[in-house]
Amino acid sequence: MTQPDTDRDPEPQLGPDGYALQDDARARSIRALRDRARCVPLAGAFLLLSPLLNAVSGAGTIAGVPVNLLYVFGVWFTLIFITFRLASGLEHDDGEH
Amino acid sequence: MESIEPTLRAPLNGDMLVTASLWYVAFLFLIAFWAERRAGQGRAAWLHSPYVYTLSLSVYCTAWTFYGAVGTAARGGLEFLPIYLGPTLVFIGWYFLLRKLIRIGHAQRITSIADLISSRYGKSRSLGVVVTLLAVIGSTPYIALQLKSITLSFSAFAGAVPADAPDGSGRITAFWVAAGLAAFTILFGTRNIDANERHTGVVMAIAVEAVVKLVALLTVGVFVVWGLNDGPASVFAQMPPNLSQIETVFTPRWVTLMFLAGTAVFCLPRMFQIAVVENSSEHQLATAAWAFPLYLALISLFVFPIAIAGLAQFGTDTNPDLFVLTLPLAAGQNGIALLAFLGGLSAATSMVIVATIALSTMVSNHIVLPIWISYRNIQTTGDDVRGVLLTSRRVSIITILILGYLYFTVSEPRALAAIGLISFAGMAQVAPALIGGLYWQGATRVGALAGIGAGFLLWAYTLLLPSFEGGFLLSETVIASGPFGLSVLRPQALFGLEGMDTLVHSMFWSMSVNIGLFVGGSLLSSAQPLERVQARQFVDVFRSPDTAAAPVARNARTSDLYHLASRILGLDAANRLFDVETRAQGKVVGLPEANDRLIQALERELAGSVGAASAHELVGQVAGQWNVTVAGLMRIADETSQLIEAKRRLEHQSSELENTARALRDANAQLKHMDAMKDAFLSKVSHELRTPMTSIRSFAELLSDMDDVSNQDAKRFLRIIRDESVRLTRLLDEILDLSFLESGRATFNIAPVQLAEVIERAIASSEGLIGTSGIRIETVIPDPCISVDTDFDRLAQVIINLISNAVKYGRGTTPQITITTGNDAVGAYIDVSDNGPGVQPDRREEIFEKFARLGEKTIVGSAGLGLPISREIMRNLGGSLVLLPGGPGATFRIGLPTAEMAAAHAASR
């Protein structure tokens, strides 16, 4: 699928019907991915760099492991998983920030 | 657990360790050598795999991580975590920062962090020197830290596990380790001057070491949790209270550590080298974005359990930095201990190798080469430039390692983490200028220089020098009570800021002053032309193509340029470059023309080897200095502003179109409504006109058809025909009148009018109506002198209409009409009320519509246009006609405009 050239009339370049629609949908999904990719570190900063940490500290233990340790590692692995899901979609994104 | 059963039962001694180390290092040499050969044969596609890139990034985890993280956890609980969480946040936010950094790195052929800063701020030589010095000074403690950790790990095996007392043997170990590292680095780091400063062999060896580190630490972790204990619960059950009862994790120190680690992951010379310089494509980053944080999380997973188990077993007497080694040793698990030792060795050596490569590149490109250039001219000298570069890099590597070794011998025994943090804090001084340079076009060289310089000095004064504890430059008394006894200037309580953690204190002052001077200096200084060009290429790297038009005209002979290229890049690379350019110019053979494009391409290519500033200088020697023309600069500015302007205009146009479309839609709806109203009006008018017409026609037919019509009947019929004609005429008159009024073509004769007079005239004119119905008219005129500017006849017409309306509908038991005048806030008014049944509330507005009474019986042959006409008249006169709410009868109010309002209304018409 080729990116429509904005300088020229896009009509002749679009072969079968629906190409324009597909491109549009793809651009929209890329934009949504970018927005999510931008939000992940912000959410991470909030979860790991705020007084929330004090809230979970001293909250006892779960199965013998301190809750704050579980919390930090839980957030950590969740962030990694989300980034993993988002990164493949943005790997070939050459767009503007 | 079976899998980690010891393979070696005999006690380890020093010789065996040295043997193991040597074998391991030989193995690394082999890997590096093999990878370089594969790359040389062009069969190294998988060497550029994102996973190799990710693993090589783990050079972030040095011996500090391997040994020190456990030590930190044993001393301060969760405090070891920010060192790994900071980089995690930066990497999962790859889309913000790292992606741009790498894109710029590729576009500008960046060779080091000093090169990046220098290149961004107009290829500044001074900035290159400052950042290089900062990097060397900042990295020296870190290299010393690696040497120290290796000697510590040797001493741990020596048996007694003494805390650390580097006697002669420790120093000798450290010396030989440093020498071995120098050999490896020189061999694989400076084999040649690569056009992109990439070192395939080194990266591959680092990636293998990364795996060893991870496997070793995980093995020790699994052994401690499931081998020495019965799972996590039993480990945490032994947790000493000082670790379990820490309830304020989120402290200024936590934030500072997070910030330091976050900046370190791209500011430390070795991290920049791996993440940006050795990166071969952006796609690698998309994988590293999650894979590197995963690596960090796995490395940290067992740190806390190991620390707890170590504390439980050894108490606080032994050095907690060595728990990774001492735990398996104490359990007699020599195999695991050896693996842990090799893991630590990997962590230490990989850091030293990459750091020295990065630093030596910086030193040779930003210090040695500029000095060489200022003494020699590339065109006249016969020196071997590549030889000079290589030699300077090799000498730099040895010098840096010697510096590290000296620091190791001078520094007091300290925890590993403290030394590492000094390093982090030093390189963090580059972060404001770096990040500002990527996103803010207004950042200038002066600001960057001031910020980095001041931050550097403050960091040295408040953190680095006190770390020697009186051993170097600052004496113990100065540290304790300030220079010259000035307690205000105490390094660890600057300006009386006491009671803070020394790291937080140092970061607070150095970063505040750094950022303040950077921003302030940028705002108060103006950028040189070359700075502006570079700033635009950096900040807009995603917007502008990387081959931006050069705003300068430079001249050179092609042969001179070729000479320069072959001297720096080597003959092969120079030939390749010139071939490409020849073909780009449409020629088949021969040398390309020395146009701007060629000169620029050459400068970029050279920058990949010697850094932007030196490349600029070298090309300047051949092609003349970079003299920017005002027109050229304007063109750059124009391109950007034109784009912005075009975008703005498009947005404006589209919003305008939207507004127009909305207005059109509204207008269309209104037209449709009016069309429907017109249709209704026409059908009503036809209906009204038909009634009299029908009766006229039928009576006329009667007259003409009947032969024996009596005279009396004929007269009656003719009277009916006449009456109906009159009604028809009046109806047509009314319609015409209304259409005139509605279209605003009616003319009015405005003059001062006494209200009492108008009312009198209207009542007189209505006498004919009243006389037959016996209605009484009462007037209440409190102030007979009220006078307004209006049309006398038209106002009288309105009152007559209202009276006739009241006569028609206001049939009370004793019908009475009351006409009242008065003044209110708006102006004078005339009320006409009757005592009839009034108007249904839901019909209040309807009665003003044309032919509202269609279908109703009317006394006088009115078509029901009286009220609409009256309202139109009042509208034209600038007044109003409304039906007042409330009963019992109907009260119509004629609002009369004051003189000013009438004038304003007349003007608006």
Chai-1 contact restraints between the chains, C-beta under 6 A:
chainA,res_idxA,chainB,res_idxB,connection_type,confidence,min_distance_angstrom,max_distance_angstrom,comment,restraint_id
A,A37,B,Y95,contact,1.0,0.0,6.0,A-B,restraint_1
A,V40,B,I92,contact,1.0,0.0,6.0,A-B,restraint_2
A,P41,B,L89,contact,1.0,0.0,6.0,A-B,restraint_3
A,P41,B,I92,contact,1.0,0.0,6.0,A-B,restraint_4
A,P41,B,G93,contact,1.0,0.0,6.0,A-B,restraint_5
A,G44,B,L89,contact,1.0,0.0,6.0,A-B,restraint_6
A,G44,B,I92,contact,1.0,0.0,6.0,A-B,restraint_7
A,A45,B,L89,contact,1.0,0.0,6.0,A-B,restraint_8
A,L48,B,L85,contact,1.0,0.0,6.0,A-B,restraint_9
A,L49,B,M258,contact,1.0,0.0,6.0,A-B,restraint_10
A,P51,B,F250,contact,1.0,0.0,6.0,A-B,restraint_11
A,L53,B,V249,contact,1.0,0.0,6.0,A-B,restraint_12
A,L53,B,F250,contact,1.0,0.0,6.0,A-B,restraint_13
A,N54,B,T248,contact,1.0,0.0,6.0,A-B,restraint_14
A,N54,B,V249,contact,1.0,0.0,6.0,A-B,restraint_15
A,N54,B,F250,contact,1.0,0.0,6.0,A-B,restraint_16
A,S57,B,E247,contact,1.0,0.0,6.0,A-B,restraint_17
A,S57,B,V249,contact,1.0,0.0,6.0,A-B,restraint_18
A,G58,B,E247,contact,1.0,0.0,6.0,A-B,restraint_19
A,A63,B,A233,contact,1.0,0.0,6.0,A-B,restraint_20
A,G64,B,A233,contact,1.0,0.0,6.0,A-B,restraint_21
A,G64,B,F236,contact,1.0,0.0,6.0,A-B,restraint_22
A,V65,B,P232,contact,1.0,0.0,6.0,A-B,restraint_23
A,V65,B,F236,contact,1.0,0.0,6.0,A-B,restraint_24
A,V72,B,L81,contact,1.0,0.0,6.0,A-B,restraint_25
A,W76,B,A297,contact,1.0,0.0,6.0,A-B,restraint_26
A,L79,B,I92,contact,1.0,0.0,6.0,A-B,restraint_27
A,I80,B,W290,contact,1.0,0.0,6.0,A-B,restraint_28
A,I80,B,P293,contact,1.0,0.0,6.0,A-B,restraint_29
A,I80,B,L294,contact,1.0,0.0,6.0,A-B,restraint_30
A,T83,B,I92,contact,1.0,0.0,6.0,A-B,restraint_31
A,T83,B,A289,contact,1.0,0.0,6.0,A-B,restraint_32
A,T83,B,W290,contact,1.0,0.0,6.0,A-B,restraint_33
A,F84,B,W290,contact,1.0,0.0,6.0,A-B,restraint_34
A,A87,B,A286,contact,1.0,0.0,6.0,A-B,restraint_35
A,A87,B,A289,contact,1.0,0.0,6.0,A-B,restraint_36
A,A87,B,W290,contact,1.0,0.0,6.0,A-B,restraint_37
A,E91,B,H283,contact,1.0,0.0,6.0,A-B,restraint_38
A,E91,B,A286,contact,1.0,0.0,6.0,A-B,restraint_39
A,E96,B,F542,contact,1.0,0.0,6.0,A-B,restraint_40
